[in-house]
Amino acid sequence: MKAVDTNVVVRYLTGDLPAQAAKARKVIGSGNILVLQSPCWRILLALSHGGN
């Protein structure tokens, strides 16, 4: 199991920075990941503010 950083999830959800988004899809697509609650809040914050 891999712990996934906030940036990986944001890239996966937004497709931003295509090369990084492709890597994020590969990691998350493996299905064997761990996302902690604290990074989830940061993800929601980043998405609600358009990444700013």
N, C-alpha and C positions, 0 to 999 in steps of 0.2 A: 504494500500500500504506500502511496506517495501523498505527502501533505502538499496541497496546492496553494500557492501564494495568491493574494488578491489580484495582482496584475494578470495572472494566467486566466482567472475566471473572467475578468473584465474583457480581456482580448477575445476570449471564447464567445462571450455574449455580444460584443459589439463588432467584431471582425476588424477592429482598428489595427493598423500596422499589419498588413497582410502576411508578411513572413512570420511574425510573432503569433498572429491568429492561427495560422496553419499549425504551428508547434503546439499551441494551446489545444486545438481540436484533437491532435494526436494524443496528448497526455490525458485529456478528459475523456476521450473516446475509449481509452483503455478500460474505463469503468472501475478501476481500482484506486480511487482517490479519497482523500480526506480534506474537507474544508471546515475549519473551525468557526465557531460562532462569531468571534471578534472580527475576522476578515469579512464575514458576510455583511456586517454592518457597514464596513468601509466600502464594500462593493455597492450596496444600495445607495450610499452617500455619493459615490463617484457617478453612478448612473443617473441619480436625480439631479445632479448639478452639471450634467453634460461633460463630465471628466475634468471640470475646472476646479 
